[in-house]
Amino acid sequence: MKKFLLLLATVFGALAIQKKLKAQKAEQELWAEATDQPGTL
């Protein structure tokens, strides 16, 4: 039972990290797009 709970915690932790990294990448791409061509507002 303890191994199963440890496995679940590991999976949820990995999913949370993956979600955070995707959000950071999306924000970085948004900023890159917004600042890529100055003067096009």
C-alpha positions as CSV (number, residue, x, y, z in Angstrom):
1,M,0.0,0.0,0.0
2,K,2.8,2.4,0.8
3,K,4.5,1.7,-2.5
4,F,1.2,2.5,-4.3
5,L,0.8,5.8,-2.5
6,L,4.4,6.7,-3.3
7,L,3.8,5.8,-6.9
8,L,0.7,8.0,-7.0
9,A,2.5,10.9,-5.3
10,T,5.3,10.5,-7.9
11,V,2.9,10.5,-10.8
12,F,1.0,13.6,-9.5
13,G,4.2,15.4,-8.9
14,A,5.5,14.7,-12.4
15,L,2.2,15.8,-13.9
16,A,2.3,19.0,-11.8
17,I,5.9,19.7,-13.0
18,Q,4.9,19.0,-16.6
19,K,1.9,21.4,-16.4
20,K,4.1,24.1,-14.8
21,L,6.7,23.7,-17.6
22,K,4.1,23.9,-20.3
23,A,2.7,27.1,-18.7
24,Q,6.1,28.7,-18.5
25,K,6.8,27.8,-22.2
26,A,3.5,29.2,-23.3
27,E,4.2,32.4,-21.4
28,Q,7.7,32.6,-22.9
29,E,6.3,32.2,-26.4
30,L,3.7,34.9,-25.7
31,W,6.3,37.3,-24.5
32,A,8.5,36.5,-27.5
33,E,5.7,37.1,-29.9
34,A,4.7,40.4,-28.1
35,T,8.2,41.8,-28.1
36,D,9.3,40.3,-31.4
37,Q,8.3,43.2,-33.7
38,P,8.4,46.6,-31.9
39,G,6.2,49.3,-33.3
40,T,3.4,47.0,-34.6
41,L,0.8,47.9,-32.0
